Each structure stands twice: as structure tokens, then as C-alpha cells.
């Protein structure tokens, strides 16, 4: 995997929160709701984190079930971001909590369902969020 495959570029122009995002030749838009001064042309950055968790979980469960040749028909994951605004003082925000709900369809037995629930906690995005992440910032020309 090259550096270009791991690099995400986000660009915001003056007068807008709408942000063009590029990764591996794919494009999307992030924004803020109108109530926060955005134009609501895309999900918020926080929503994109929840999207990453939901998508990574479904992909991880699908890969695992397929490798085991289990009868998992569909896997649906919903993620509810639960943020306590002001929980740590006036105007501050506590770390978000996520409620992830799995909907597994197929003729799975109890042991398979229990194992898939364990595997969900091993998706890379879950592990990154739960384990913390080191972020280094540098300036460029």
C-alpha cells in the first residue's frame, strides 16, 4: 500500500463549511447542519466516524461469516452517537459514546451469533476508537 492509498485530503474554501474530501480516487463531501452555519450538503465529521464504525463492522462480519461458510444472509449495523454536551463543565463536551446495534439475518445458531458479536468488537475501526489514537500535526507549505 503506497502513501497515496493511505492519505485523505480535505479542502474547505472561505465562506463555507462544506468540505471536499478525496481518498484513493473517491470523492465525498462533509459539512455541518444549517443550524451550525453549514449548508448540510453532507454528513458531519462526527457522523463520518459513526459511518466508518458501522461500515467496518458490516464488512468484518461479512468477511468472517463468508470465510467460515456460515449462512449469514444480511448484516445491518446501526450506530447511534450519544454525546453528552456539557457533561464535563460549561460548554465542554465529553467523549462520544456509540451504541452499535447488529441485525443478523440468516439461519445462524446461537454459537455463531455469539461469535459474530465478539468479532464485531475486533473490526479495525472499533479497535482504533476503543484503544485511542495518536495524532501528530505538522505544517506544510
Secondary structure, DSSP 8 states (H G I E B T S, - for coil): --HHHH-EEEEE-TT---EEEEETTEEEEE---GGGTS---SB-HHHHHHHHHHHHHHHHHHHHHHHHT--EEEEEEEEEEE--BTTTSTT-B---EEEEEEEEEES--HHHHHHHHHHHTTSHHHHHHHH----------
